[in-house]
Amino acid sequence: MKLRAFGPLLAVVGALAVGALFIAAVGKNPLAVYGRMALGVFGNAYGIGQVLFRATPLVFTGLAVALGFRAGLFNIGAEGQLVMGAFACGVVGATFRDLPGVLLLPLTIASGMAAGALWALPPAWLKAKVGAHEVINTIMMNFIALALVQYLGHFAFVPATVHTAEIGAGARIARFEAFLPIFRGSPVNLSLVLAVGVALLVGWVLFRTRFGYELRAVGLSPSAAEYAGIDVPRTWILALCISGAIAGLVGANFVQGYKGYFESGFSSGIGFLGIAVALLARNHPIGVVVASLFFAALGYGGLVINTEVPKELVEILQAIVILFAITLHVVIERWLRRRA
């Protein structure tokens, strides 16, 4: 077990080592570049705040993908689910802006979760009822979600813009700077607390409840789980819809905690990066939080050093981390089986 947990760390170290070769190839000192990256990311409160802000949506999308993986489902639809969730969040928050915060805040969050869950329902139902592969269906749902939001935006966006009207003040989520002045100017907000809370809740459900046991059993062997009396189709549907609901919470970070409205094109591939987060975390909820912080630090660090090395370096590092993580997982599992 300890050796399995050591794999992701080796993947990160290996990726940084390969990244150092790329940095040296462009004529820069790898230690100096990595040092400036670390200083820019962790050397001040603003950098830390940026990392925490960027990590928050990755926790949601990483958990969404990880939960699907645990059930044996490859949910590549987190991108579309989070877009639909954030759009619903923006529309509901603006439409009912005059409601008191005690009602508007949970209503807005719930609308994002509901939209994400409903967007995951068609591929979940098709998987459970006719065996249609969720990879193809969730990919197609991503394209439909992006096109649908653009279409609905003609009616919901403020004229001459690509964003909705501002949500009501009661739907806003406070930023850290409101009670921690050192984060002044940073967009990190209390949706980070929500993300960590959801991670703990998912961990509890997976490893401490009957549903979590059934979900993991289905993920390991659907035929064996069915023989044991578990309703496999029902488990698939619930798992994918819950995944969509978690992805839909990204709107809490961007719409409620940052912009105050939904803006077209805001996601920038967060849903797809959630796949990388889940893979590096080995689908463990706590690991998802740690992996999200790593990818967020890597992403912001790329901005810090983009005048010294090509910005594509960050994308290269992300890809290498995943390749190393997958390879090391296979190698470690084979080695453990031989030792057993």
N, C-alpha and C positions, 0 to 999 in steps of 0.2 A: 504493500500500500504506500509506504514512504517513497519507494522507488518510482511508483506511478506519479506521485505528486511532484517529484523532482524533474520529471520530463519537461513541463512547460518552462521551468526556470532555465534548463539547458537550451531550450529552443530560443529563448530571449537572448541568452549569452551568445549562442551561435550566430544569431541574426546580427547582433551588434558587431561581432567579429567580422562577418562578411561585409557589413556596411562600412567597416573601417577600411577594407580593401578598396571599396568604391571611392571613399573619400580620398584615400591616398592616390588613386588613379587620376583624380582631377587636380592633383598637386597640392592638397591641403594636409595638415597634420590632424590625423584622426582624434588624438587625445585632446588637442586644443578645440576642435569642433565639438566633440562630445562634451567637453568642459563648459563651453559657452552655452550649449544647449541646456545642460543641467542648471547652470546659473540663471538663465533666462526663464526656465520653467519653475524651479523651486527656490530661486534666490530672492523672491519678493512675493508679497501677498497677492499682487495682481496676477502674476503668472500662476500661482496656486489656484486662485479663483477661476482663471480661464480653464485650467485642467479639470477642476471639479464641475464646471458648467458643461464642458464637452463630454465628460464622463457620464453625466446623468442620463442623457438619451441612450447612450450605449448600454447602460445597465438595463434599461427597459427592453431594448431590442435584443440584447444578449440573452436575457431571461426568456424572452419570447421564443427564440430559436432553441435554447437549451431545453426548455420544457417540451417542445416538439420532439427534439432528439431523444429525450428520455422515453417518449412513447413510441419511438421508432419512426417518427415522421420528420421529413426534411422540409421545414417551413421556410421557403425562400420568399414568402410574401410579406415579411415584416415591413418592407418599404411601403407597399401599398396600404397595409393596415395602419401604419402610423400616419400616413398622409390623410387617410379618411378620418382617423380619430382626431387629428389636429384640426382638420377642416370643420368637423362637427363641433369641436370645442370652440372654435372661433365664431361659428355661426350662432350657436346656442348662447354663448357668453355675450354676444352683441344683441341678439334678439330680445333676450330677457334681462337686459342691462339694469333695469330699474328694480329688480328683485333685491331683497336684503342679502348681504354676503353669506349669512348662515344657510341660505337656500341656494344662492347662485353658485357659490364655490363648489359644493359637492355635485350640483346638477351639471355644471360644466365638465368636471372631471369624469362623472358617470357617462356623459354623452360621448366623450372621447373613447372610453372603454367599450361602450355599446357599439359604436361605429366600427371599431377595430374587430370586435368579436363577430359582428354581422358580416364583415368583409371576409373573415376567415371561414364562415359557415359553408358557402358553396363548395370550395375544394374539400372541406372536411366531410360534407355529406356525400360528395362524389366518391371520395376514398372509401367511406364506410359502406355505401350501398352498391356501387358498381365496380369498385376496385381501381378507379382512375388514379393515376399516380399524382401525388400531391405536389411534386416538384414542378411538373408542367403546368398544373392548374394554378398554383400560387404565383408562378412567374407571369402567367397571362393576366392574373388579377392585378398584378402591379401595374401593367400597362393600362388596364381599364381604369384603375383608380386615378392615375395621373391624368388621363384624358377626361374622365368624368369631373374631376375637380376643376380642370380648365373650363369645361363647359358650364358647370354650375357657377363658376366664378363670374360669368357674364351677368348673372343676376345678383350675386352676393358681394362682389368686390366693389369697393368705393370707385366711382367713375374716374377714369384715366389712371388707375393704379392696378396692381396685381395683389391686393390684399383686402381683407374684409374690414368692416368698421371696427373700431376699438371695442373690446369687451367691457362690461360694467366693472366699476371699481371693486365691487364685492367679489368678482371672480378672480381678481389678481392674487398671485402668490408672492409673498414678500421676498425681497432679495436679502442676502446676508449682510449687505452694507447697512441695512436699516438698524441692525443691532450689533454689528461688528465693523466699525469704521475702517479697519485696515483693508477691507475688501472694497473700498470705495471705487466706483467705476467698473467693477467686475460684475458680469451678469449672473453669477452663481446665485441660486435661489433655493427656497425650501423644498422645491420638488426633488432635490437631492436626498433629503430626509425621507421623502415618499419612496424614492427608488430603493434606498437601503432597506426600508420597511418591507417593500414588496419582495426584495431578495430574501429576507429572513422568513417571510410568510411562505414563499415558494419552497424554501428549504424545509420548513416545518411540514408543509403538505406532502412533499415528496418522501420524506424519511420518517414521518411520525403519524401518518394517517392511512386509513385503508385505501382511499382513492389513490394516494401516492404509490402505495405498494402495487395496486392493480396497474397503474400507469407504467411503472417500471417493469412489471412482469410482461405487459404487452410489448414494451419496447425490446425486451430481451428475446421473447419468442411468442408471437401471436398465437400460434397453434397450441403451444403448451398452456398459455393463459386461457384460451378458449376451453381446453380440456379440463382445466381447473374450475370452470364455471364463471369466468370473467366475461362480461359482455364487451367483446373487442370493438365492434363498430361504435358503440356508445362511448367507450373510452377514447377512441380516436377523435370523435366529434367534440367531446368536451375538452380534450387536450389542445386541439387546434384552435378552438374558439377562445379558450383561456389565453392561449398564446397571442391571439389577435387583440384581446382586451388589454394585455400588458403592453403590447406595441402601441396601442392607442393612447397610452399614458404619456407618450412623448410630447403631446400637445400641452400637458401641464407644465413642462419645462420651457418650451419655446413660446407658446401662445400666452399662457397665464403668468409665467415667471419672468419672461424676457420682453418680447415685442408688445404684447397686449392685443395682438390681432394675428390672424392666420395670413401667411405670406406664401404665395406660390413659389415653388422651387427651394423651399427652406431646408429640405431633408438632406440633400447632398450625399446620398448613398448611406445614410446612417443605418438603414435596415439591412443592407448588405454587409456592412462592417460588423453588425451584430453577429453574423455567422462566424466571422473570424474570432470575435470575443468568446462565443460559446465554445468553439473548437479549442482555443487556448486554455479556457477554463475547465475543459473536460466535462462540460455541462453541469458543473456544480455551482449553485447560486452564489456562494461566497467567492468562489473563483471568478465568477462573472464580474463581481464588483472590482476585484483586483485587476483583472484583465482589462476592464473598461478604463481604469485609471492609467494603465500602461499605454493603451492605444491613444487615450486623450493626451497624455504627456508627449507621446511621440508626434501626434498631429500638431500640437501647439509648438513643440520644439522645432518642427520643420519650418514654421513661420519665423522663429527666432533666428535661425541660421540660413534663411533662404538667400541672403546676399553673398554667402560664402560657398555654398554647394547647391547643386540643382534641387529644386523642390521635389522632383521625382524620387529623391533619395528616401523620403518617408514612405512612399508607396512601395518602393523596393523592400524596405525593412519590414513593412507589414506583410508582404507576400512571403518573404523568407521565414518570418516567424511562424506562419501557418504551415509552410512546407516542412520546416524542422519539427513542429509540434506533431504533425501527422506521422512523419517518418519515425520519430522517436517513440511515439505511442505504439506503432507496429513492432519496432525492434524490442521495446521493453516487454510487451505482451508475449512475444515469442520466447524471449529469454526466461520469463517467469514460468511459462508453460513447460519449458524444458527442465526447469529446476523442480517443478512440482512432482 
